[in-house]
Amino acid sequence: MSGIRNSRNWGEFFLMHAFLLNAAYPATNDPDSYPVEEYLIQVWETEQGLPENTPTSMVQTEDTFLWFGTFNGLVRFDGIQFEVFDRSNTPQLPNTFITGVP
């Protein structure tokens, strides 16, 4: 179990699950309108607004936001853009090493 705490393992775990979740849902609301080969696969990295490419945790809240813990702060994703909460804009954070989001 100690291996799953490794940030590289968490990154691989996250990417694998993100791929599986995205592969499970077609890019349209009508699953019969496209063949099985046409699924949307989305990859989020620093180029899309994440503070780093290795999230430590992820949760989706009831209001549909995705929250990511990273070693560079807490990140909220609304489906379009990322908002990073770190010590520069959220001084209440004790540090930027977010290893778990409840």
Buried (B, 14 or more C-beta within 10 A) or exposed (E): EEEEEEBEEBBEBBBEEBEEEBEEEBEEEEEEEEEEEEBEEEEBEEEEBBBBBBBBBBEEEEEEEBBBBBBBBBBBBEEEEBEBBBEEEEEEBEEBEBEEBE
